[in-house]
Amino acid sequence: MPFTVAKYLDVAEGTQPGQFTIGDRQQVASLDDLDPIYVRLLDEPVTAVIAVMGRDGRPNLTPIWLDRDGDTLLLNFSEQRKKVTWLRANPEFTLFLTNPENTYHWLTIKGTVTREVHEDDPEEGARVTAATDDLWQQYTGAEGEYGLRDDSVGERRVLFEARVDRVATFGRP
């Protein structure tokens, strides 16, 4: 599904008229059509920050591990977290990914949850568990199964699949 990319003017090569405003908008068919310097932020283990609307109507920000399957964003959470309840109530969210080596190189994604898969699902649950383990390995470099599971609360994982609605880009690595 095509979406709009807003390209902010940055100051990587000095000041310019209209800096920090949108210099150009373009339609792209896929996340892979973004400039590779932004695709890199999606494909490397860059901690994203997700904003979801809390019960009080204010945005709640949380750092998360992010994965994708092509243009489908994969949000993997413990089902006990409040953000899961909030996403179910309002499936729209914003992600912010910042290059850890240059905070003035970033990408935002506005997205909408389209599907939810539970770890206990008899047909697809193993996929959720495997995705959790993959994130653990990708972001920590550790081997084996997800090491932060909280058995004291009977932690179960849920995988939200989401579409990309809009993207904004800024800066260079």
C-alpha positions in Angstrom: 0.0 0.0 0.0 1.6 3.3 -1.0 2.3 6.0 1.5 3.6 9.5 1.7 7.2 10.3 2.8 7.8 13.8 4.1 11.5 14.8 3.7 12.5 17.4 6.2 15.3 19.8 5.3 18.2 19.4 7.6 21.5 21.2 8.3 23.9 18.4 7.6 25.7 20.6 5.1 25.1 23.9 6.7 22.2 26.2 7.2 19.6 26.7 4.4 16.4 28.6 3.9 13.5 26.7 5.3 15.6 24.4 7.4 13.7 22.0 9.7 10.6 22.3 7.4 9.4 19.7 4.9 11.3 20.2 1.7 9.6 17.6 -0.4 6.9 15.0 -0.2 6.8 11.9 -2.4 4.7 8.7 -2.7 6.5 5.4 -2.3 5.2 1.9 -2.8 7.3 0.3 -0.1 9.5 0.9 2.9 12.3 -0.6 0.7 11.8 2.4 -1.6 13.1 4.8 1.1 16.6 6.1 0.8 18.9 3.2 2.1 20.1 5.5 4.9 16.6 5.3 6.4 16.0 1.6 5.6 19.1 1.0 7.6 17.3 2.4 10.7 14.5 -0.2 10.2 16.8 -3.2 9.5 19.5 -2.7 12.1 18.8 -3.2 15.9 17.9 0.5 16.5 15.6 0.9 19.5 12.5 2.6 18.4 10.2 4.8 20.6 6.5 4.1 20.2 3.8 6.7 21.0 0.3 5.3 21.8 -2.6 7.2 23.2 -3.1 6.4 26.9 -6.5 6.2 28.6 -6.2 9.8 29.7 -5.8 11.0 26.1 -2.1 11.8 26.3 0.6 10.1 24.3 2.6 7.4 26.1 6.1 6.9 24.9 8.0 3.6 25.3 11.3 2.3 23.9 10.7 -0.9 21.9 12.4 -3.5 19.8 11.0 -3.3 16.2 10.9 -5.8 13.4 9.2 -5.9 10.0 8.2 -8.3 7.3 8.4 -6.2 4.2 6.0 -3.4 4.7 4.3 -4.9 7.7 5.6 -3.6 11.0 5.8 -6.2 13.7 5.2 -4.9 17.3 5.9 -7.6 19.9 4.8 -7.0 23.4 4.0 -8.7 26.7 0.2 -8.9 26.8 0.3 -7.6 30.4 1.6 -4.2 29.3 -0.8 -1.2 29.3 0.3 -0.2 25.8 -1.4 -3.4 24.6 -4.7 -2.3 26.0 -4.2 1.2 24.6 -3.4 -0.1 21.1 -6.5 -2.3 21.2 -8.6 0.8 22.1 -6.9 3.0 19.5 -4.8 1.1 16.9 -2.9 4.2 15.6 0.6 4.9 16.8 3.8 6.7 15.9 7.3 5.3 15.9 10.5 7.4 16.2 13.8 5.7 15.2 17.0 7.7 15.8 20.5 6.8 14.6 22.4 6.1 17.9 25.5 7.6 16.3 23.8 10.8 15.1 20.6 11.9 16.7 19.9 14.3 13.9 19.4 11.3 11.5 16.0 9.9 12.2 12.8 8.4 10.8 9.2 8.6 12.0 6.4 6.3 11.0 2.8 6.8 11.6 1.1 3.4 11.5 -2.1 1.5 12.3 -2.4 -2.0 13.7 -4.2 -4.3 11.3 -4.0 -7.7 13.1 -3.1 -9.2 16.4 -1.7 -12.7 17.0 -1.3 -14.3 20.4 1.4 -16.5 21.6 -1.2 -19.0 22.7 -2.9 -19.2 19.3 -2.9 -22.9 18.3 -2.1 -22.1 14.6 0.3 -19.1 14.8 1.4 -18.9 18.4 4.8 -20.6 17.7 5.5 -17.7 15.2 5.0 -15.2 18.0 7.4 -17.0 20.3 10.0 -17.4 17.5 9.6 -13.6 16.7 10.2 -12.8 20.4 13.3 -15.0 20.5 14.6 -13.4 17.2 14.2 -9.9 18.6 16.1 -11.0 21.8 19.0 -12.3 19.7 19.0 -9.4 17.3 19.0 -6.6 20.0 21.1 -8.2 22.7 23.4 -10.5 20.8 22.5 -13.3 23.3 21.7 -16.9 22.1 18.6 -18.9 22.7 15.2 -17.9 24.0 13.9 -14.5 25.1 15.6 -13.9 28.4 13.3 -11.3 30.0 10.1 -13.3 30.2 8.4 -12.6 33.6 6.9 -16.0 34.6 5.8 -14.5 37.9 2.9 -12.8 36.0 2.4 -15.6 33.5 3.8 -13.4 30.8 2.4 -14.2 27.3 3.4 -12.3 24.1 1.2 -10.7 21.5 2.3 -9.7 18.0 0.6 -6.7 16.4 1.0 -6.5 12.6 0.7 -2.9 11.4 0.6 -1.0 8.2 2.6 2.1 7.4 0.4 5.2 6.9 3.1 8.0 6.6 6.8 8.4 7.0 9.0 11.4 7.8 12.8 11.5 7.3 15.5 13.8 8.6 19.2 14.1 8.3 22.1 11.8 7.3 24.2 9.2 9.2 
